[in-house]
Amino acid sequence: MLNGLEAIFFYLFAFVAVAAAFMVISARNPVHSVLYLILTFFNAAALFLLTGAEFLAMILLVVYVGAVAVLFLFVVMMLDVDFAELKSGALQYAPVGALVGIVLAAELIIVLGGYAFAPQLASTVSKPTPDIVTRTNTAALGDILYTDYVYFFQIAGLILLVAMIGAIVLTLRRREHVKRQDVSVQVARTPATAIEIKKVETGKGI
């Protein structure tokens, strides 16, 4: 249970996180949306710290704020996208978005309702909590991640690698009138194609 001060900070961080998340989807400027997203990540990390999950809090800041959000900001600024035209046809996808929202809400209600009616279910699927004095949360999480779930961890890394390569391929643009190196052409050069010998008459230039 949270004491009075922890409860105040919990509600404060939770309110700011929910408000910032709402501003992410309602802001007209995509750059402002990314900044609100970073604010949401910071408050979510603070909530993780309140629950004692310091590793997840630091990962949220380092990975999502330091890499994903900043990368998304640069991509939005580099891709010259007409967001006014993009948002003009967004209403036609409103029924699909509402359906997805209803499904997600139903799943959350089922999960939270299951824990409310049967609290003992958590003990059947969760790992034992480590002793904070003798073992940190990060060390215990690393043991579980690299032993029981090592293959899933490798698959997740492979998926992220493919996503990174796909993002590079999608944003790569071929510009005309730009000199580029062609390694195969350079390697295939011969003296006959690389140099030209001309006979120069005496007293005349080339």
Secondary structure, DSSP 8 states (H G I E B T S, - for coil): ---HHHHHHHHHHHHHHHHHHHHHHH-SSHHHHHHHHHHHHHHHHHHHHHTT-HHHHHHIIIIIIIIIIHHHHHHHHHS---HHHHHHTGGGGHHHHHHHHHHHHHHHHHHHHHHHH-TTHHHHHS-----TTTS-HHHHHHHHHTTTSHHHHHHHHHHHHHHHHHHHHHH----TT-----HHHHHT--HHHH-------TT---
